Amino acid sequence: MEASLLIVDDEEIALRNLQHVMEKAGYQVTATQSGATAVTLLASRRFDVVLTDLRMEGVDGMDVLKQSRELQPEAEVIFITGYATAESAVQALKHGAFYYIAKPFRLDEVRKVVAEALEKVHLRRENDALRREVEGYRDGEGIVTQDVDMQRLLEIARQIAPTDCSVLITGESGTGKELFAKYLHKHSTRADGPYVAINCGAFSEQLLANELFGHEKGAFTGASALKKGLIEVSSGGTLFLDEVTEMAPSMQVKLLRVLQEKEVLRVGGTRPVKCDVRVLAATNRDVSEAVKEGRFREDLYFRLNVVNLNIPRSRSGKAISLLAQHFLLKYASRMRKPVARISSEVMALLVDYPFPGNVRELENLIERGTAMAQGDTIEVAHLPEALQKRESVDFRRIGGRLPTLEEQEQSYITQVLDEVQGNQTAAAQILGINRASLWRKLKARRNEESSAK
């Protein structure tokens, strides 16, 4: 849809001139000479931007501004007046006006200000839409996705959660493997029991044995009291073994016995202790290769890999947008800061960035941006310097030749629209142009295609 403008000016010539200019620029314009009529229109139709004169008989521009803030808080109001004073400008901005333009004005200035106001409106609506979408896709474990493959994995997770079978969760670092482990625990019959997680790669063999199996009093120097291991502690619940392939071969044998016999032998102990625990494991390595190379026991692999959940990377622009908004909500609430938006420039950088650290890296970037933001929006200046300077250039050849600038532009617009599933507001945000400009480019392309037929 075209951007919708409401123009209010009691001078008919000025009103019609401005209406003509804005319609020529591709906007859908409604014009009126009456402030009272403007208020009625605001109550019945949605507008993106309101351009209003300040001094008018009866209902003046300030009244229009106040009513607009009440009836359509998302719309931006721009004052255009021949009675410009510093005091009136301050009052207008204080009450929420986007900009204040003095007559006589330059058309280029008006077009520029309107485009900037629209950018802010669309950014706000896009962030609000993403926020609502995040709420629709989010659950208690923080899994936010619209990806078909991820939705399929969640469906499998829902099916196997109550079955108590072992699950091996694989995927690159930072893709959210532990989130799936928590999801399985929450939706299992063990949800009221403990959920215990340990990173097997963070401990030496001896320390890991002590952490998992515990020890008896006097088992070694310094063992002054009995200590229950995490396997025993998680009885009745779920034990999550992260980076399980980093476990030493001798530890793998002990873990296999736990899975087979449902009992654990503390270090220095002689009596096994029964334990009812569900084991979930995760790794970022190729387990089948580790088995072939003799680094991981095949029998343990089969015990753990009753069901495999392979978590894919989040690469699409839509996935990045949803996750970024989710993390923004999380950290704005945690830090008690009024940060509610991510600028279009930042979103464009995030969508273009390959994220070698996957979702974890995206979360860190949004946490940093939220912490550094001074107002309600994360801007480019709030990102790490290396990301601020990042540029992306991809020149695809057409029939062996380099494309023209126009061809390259059209190709990139098509690519962005595909990424956001045809959402023109999101596409314009990523492209760094306002929605009206995108609409004009698409219209020009359609006209060219029609002429060529």
N, C-alpha and C positions, 0 to 999 in steps of 0.2 A: 504494500500500500504506500501511496505517496504521503510525504509528511504534510500534516494539516496545520495551517496557520489561520489565526484570527487576527484581523487588522481592525483597529478602532481609531477613528479620527473624525472629528466633526467638520473638518475642512474637506469638502467633496473632491476638489482637484488633487490635493495631496493624497487622499485616500485612494482614488482611482489610479494615480501614477504608481503608488507603492504596490497596489494590487496587481497591476500589469507587470511590473518588474518581477515580483515574486512568482507569479504564474509562469512567466517566461523562464524562470530559473527551475521550473519543474515542480513547484509546490502546489498543493490543493489549498486554495485561499477562500476564506469567507470574510467579507468586508461589511462593516456597519459604521454609521456616523453617530450612533447612540451608545452611550455607556450602559444604559439600562438594557438595551437589546443585547449587548455583549454579555451581560450577566445571565440573561435568559438562555443565550446560546451555550454558555459555559455549563449551565445546569442540564442541558439536554444532549450535547454532543461532545465528543472528545477532541481536544486540540493538543498539538505538540508544543506550539509556541504562540504566545499572544504578543502582538506589537500594538501598543496603545499610546495615544496622546496623553499628556498629563492633565492639561486644563481643558475641561469640557463642562457644559451646562448640566446641572443635575448630578448624575453619576459620573464622577471624574475618573482619571486614570488610577489614582490611588485606591479608589473604591473597587475598580476592576481588578487591581492587583490583590486586594484583600479577599475578594470573592473567588478569584482564581486559586489562591492558596488554600481556600476552604473546599471548593468544589472539585478542583483538579490539581492537587499538590504536585503531581508529576510534571505538569506543564511549566515551561519557563516564560517569564514575562519580561519584555524589553520595552523601555520607555523611549519614545521619540517625541521631542517637544521643542517648541520655539521659545519656551520660557525657562531655559536652563539656568539654574543657579547651583552653587555649591551646596547650599542647604537642602534644596529639593533632591539633588542627586544622592546626598547622604541618606536622606529619609527613604528614598526609593530602594536603595541597596540594603538599608537596615531592615526594611519590611520584606525583603526576599526577591527583589527584582534581579534579573540576570545581568542587565546592562542598561546604560543610560546614554542615549544618543541625542545630541543637540542639533536642531535645525539651523541652517540648511545642512543636510547630511550628504555624504558621498555614497552613491549606490553600492560601490565596492565594499564600503565599510558595513553597510546594512547587511549585504549578502554574507559577509564574513562572520558577523556577529550572530546572524540567524543560524548559519551552519554550525558554529560553536555551541549555540544553545541546543540545537538538535542533537549534536553529538553527546552532550550531557544528558539529555532526556533519554536517548536510546541506550546509553550506557547504564543509566539508572534502571530502566525497564528490563534490560538484558540481565543485569545483576539480580534484580528482583525475581525474574523468571527462573534464572539459574538457582536461586535460593529455594524457590518453591519446588523446583525439580529435584534438588538435592534432598529435600525433606521426603519426597516421594520415593527416592531410591536408597535412602540411608536407613540402616538399622542400628541397633545398639552397639555393634562391633565396629562401626565406622566404614562398612563396605559400601562404597558409592560407585555405581556403574550403570551404564546404559548399553554397554557392549554386549553383543549377542553371545559371544563365547563365555564371558563372565557370568551372564545370566544363566547359561546352561550349567556352568560349574556350581552356581548357587543352588540350582534345582537339584543337582546330584547331591550336594551337601545336605540339603533339607531331607532327602530320601534316606541317606545313610546315617544321619546324626543319631537317630534313636536305636540303631542296630548294634552298637557297641563294638563294631569291627575296627581293626587298626587301619589307619589312613596315612599314606605317605604324600606329603605336599611338596611339590617341586616347583621351581621357577627361579628367575634371576633375583639377586639381592634387591630388596626394596620394593618388591611387587605386592607385598601384603600377605605373606604366607601365614604369619601368626594371626592375622585377622580371621583367616579361614579356620584356624585351629580354635580360636575363641568362639567362632560361629558354631562349629560342630559341638563344642562343649555346651553352649547356651541352649541349643536345640536338642540336646540329648536327654536321656532319663537321668543323667548325672548332674544336671544343671545346678542342683542344690548342694552338690559336693564341691570339694576344692578344685581349683584350676591352678596347676603348678607348671611353670616353664623354666627351662634351663638351656643355655647355649653350650653345647658339648665342646665347641672349639675354643672356649674361653678358659678351660682348665687343663692342667696336666693330668696324666692318667691317674696318679694317686689321689689328687684332689677331687677329680670327678668321681672316683669310686667312693670316696668319703661323702661327697654331696648326694650321690644317688642312693647308696646302700646304707649309709650311716655307720656307726661303730659301737661296739660294746665298751663299757667302762674298763680301762686298763688295756685296751687293744694295742696301744702304742704309747710312747712317751708323750705326755700331755693330754691323753684321753682320760680326764678326771671324772667324766660322767657319761652315761649312755646318751647317744645321739641318734635320733631317728633320721633316716635318709629321706630324700624327696619322694622316692617310690612309695615308701611307707606312709609318708605324710599325705600323699595324694590319693590314698586308698578311699574308694567310694566316689572318686572324681576322675579327673583327667590329668595326665602327665604329658607335656609337650616337650619333645626333644628337638631343639633347633640345631641345625648343622650336624645332623646325626652321623654323616659320613666322616667327620673329623674324629670320631671315637676310635680309640686304640683297639686292635684285634682282641686282646684279652678282655676288654670291657664289653666288646660285642658278644663274646661267649656268655658272660654273666647276664647281659640284657636278654639274650635268647632264652636263658633258663627262666627268667622272670616271666616272659611272655608264654612259655610252655607250661610251667608249673604253677603260675600265679602265686609265687612266694619269693621272698628276698632273704638273703643271708647277710647280716651285718658284718662289717670288717671285725675280725676277732671273735665272731660268734660261732656257735656250733648247732644252734637250733634255727631252722628256717622260720620266718614270720609270714603268715598268709597275708596277701594283699590283693584287694579287688580294685584294679586300676585299668583304665583305658589308656593306651599309649598312642599318641599322635606324633609323627616325626616329620621333619622338613629338611630340605637341603637345596643349595643352589648349584650342586654339581650333577653330572650325569652318573646316576647310580649304576646303571648297567655297565658303563665303562669301568667304574670302580670295582665292580664284581669281577669283570674280565681280567683286570690287572691284579686281582688278589688283595686289594685294599679294603674290600668290604665283603663280609660273609654272604654267600648266596642264600643260605637257609634263613639268615636274619632278614635279608632283603625280602624274601617271600612272606615272612611273618609280618613285616611292617607294611608291605605293599599289597594289602588285600584290596584296597581301593586307592587309585592314584588321582590326585587333583593337581594338574599342571597349570599354574597361574600365568597367564600371558601378560606381556607388557601393555601398558595403556599408551597407545600411540596417537589415536585420533584427536582432532582438535576439540571435539565435543567432550570426550573423556577428560582431557586436560582441563577444560572449562569447568566441568562439574566438580572435579576433584579440587581445583583451586578455590572454588566457592565454598566447598565443604570445609577446607582447611581455614579459610578466612573466617567463617562462622565460629569454628572451634577456637581459634586463637584470639579473635576479637573478644569473645566471651571470657576466655581464660585471663586475658590481660586487662579486661574491663575498659576497652578502648572503643570509641564510636566508629571504627573502620568498617565500612559496609560495602565498598566497591573496589574493583580492580580496573585500572584505566585500560582503554583500548590498546594503547601502546604496549603496556605490560603484557596484556593477554596475547597480543601478536607475537611478542618475544617468547612467551611460554609455549605457545602452540608450535612455534618453529624450532624450539630447542629440543635436542634428541634425548635429554635426561638420562645420562649414563647411570645415574644413581636411582633411576626409576621413581616410584611414587614417594619414596623417602626423601629424595632430593627436592621434589616439588613441594613437599610439606615444609622442608627447611626454608625454602625460598619464601613461601607465604608467611611462615612464622617470622622471618626476618623483616619482610615488608610490613607486616602488621606492627611489629615493635618499633620500626623507624617512621611509620606514617605519622604526620603531624595533624592531618585533617581526617576526612572520612574516606579517602581513596588512596590505594597503593599506587604510587607513580614509579616511573622508570628509575628515578634517583634513589629509590628505596631498595633497588636490587643490587647484587654484587657488581662491582665495576666491570668484571670480565663479561658478564651477561649484558650489561648496558651497551658495550661496544660491539656485541655480536651482530653480524650481518649475514644474510642468506642470499646467495645468488645461484640460480639454476636456469641455465639457458638450454632449453631442449631444441634440438635440431628438427627441422621440418623438411622431409625429403632430401636430407643431406646438407641442407643450407641452414645458416643461422636465421632465426625468426626476426621479423620486423618488430619494432617496439610495440606496435598495436597488437600484433599477433601474440607477443609474449604477455602483454597485459591481459588479453582475453583468455589466454590459456591459464594464467594464474587465477583470474577471477573464477573460472570454471572449477579449478582445483579447490579453491577455498569454499565455494558453494557446495561442492560434493562433500567436503570434510564436515560441514555444519548442516548437512542434510537439507539444503535449500533455504535455510534461515537467513534472510537478507540482512536483518539487523545484526546478527552475529558476524556475517560475512563482512559487512561494512566496518564493523568494529575491528576485525582482524586486518582488513586492508588499509585501515587508517584514514578512511574517507567517510563522509556522512552518507546516510541512507539515500538521500535524494540524488547524490552524485552517482552512487551505484545503480540506482534505478535508471538514470539517464544513459549510463554506459550499456546496460542490458537492453534498453529500448533501442539504442543506436545499432546494436548488434542484430537485434531482431529485424529492424528495418533493412539492414544490409543483406541479411539472409533471405528476406522476402523479395528484395530486388533481384537477387541472384537466381531466383527460381523462374 
